[in-house]
Amino acid sequence: MADAAEPHAQVFINAGMSADFTAAMRTAADLLVQSLTDKSDSKSKVRTATSALKTKLRHGRKAVKVIDAMIKSALAGNKDLLEGWKLAKRVPQTRGSAAAKAATPATPSAPTSAAA
């Protein structure tokens, strides 16, 4: 747009624009492009981190399953310690999991006015 406006710069200046308005337009456009690039980079980093976290959690859950078998065998006669282990071994669901989505309540509808 700055390129298109430049041949007509005097008209814009006479209408009240600053003498360097085309440079300001270019600067604003560059900042917009940089902002969009930063947003894209940020989304990419979030996706990468989310994927890595899912992988780590999957590995951790596998390790807990192996340890669980050993603990259950070692604590076979101790109900209290087994109950404590059940709580300790629990790995909470991640925020984006199906269980978390299912637990999200439906959005209530807007109240209607009784006054007419």
Contacts in CASP RR format, 6 or more apart in sequence:
PFRMAT RR
TARGET T0000
AUTHOR 0000-0000-0000
METHOD contacts of the structure
MODEL  1
MADAAEPHAQVFINAGMSADFTAAMRTAADLLVQSLTDKSDSKSKVRTAT
SALKTKLRHGRKAVKVIDAMIKSALAGNKDLLEGWKLAKRVPQTRGSAAA
KAATPATPSAPTSAAA
1 25 0 8 1.000
1 29 0 8 1.000
2 22 0 8 1.000
2 23 0 8 1.000
2 25 0 8 1.000
2 26 0 8 1.000
2 29 0 8 1.000
5 12 0 8 1.000
5 21 0 8 1.000
5 22 0 8 1.000
5 25 0 8 1.000
6 22 0 8 1.000
9 21 0 8 1.000
9 22 0 8 1.000
12 21 0 8 1.000
13 19 0 8 1.000
13 21 0 8 1.000
18 24 0 8 1.000
53 94 0 8 1.000
54 94 0 8 1.000
57 91 0 8 1.000
57 94 0 8 1.000
60 91 0 8 1.000
61 91 0 8 1.000
64 89 0 8 1.000
64 91 0 8 1.000
67 89 0 8 1.000
68 85 0 8 1.000
68 89 0 8 1.000
71 85 0 8 1.000
71 89 0 8 1.000
72 82 0 8 1.000
72 85 0 8 1.000
75 81 0 8 1.000
75 82 0 8 1.000
75 85 0 8 1.000
76 82 0 8 1.000
93 99 0 8 1.000
93 100 0 8 1.000
94 100 0 8 1.000
END
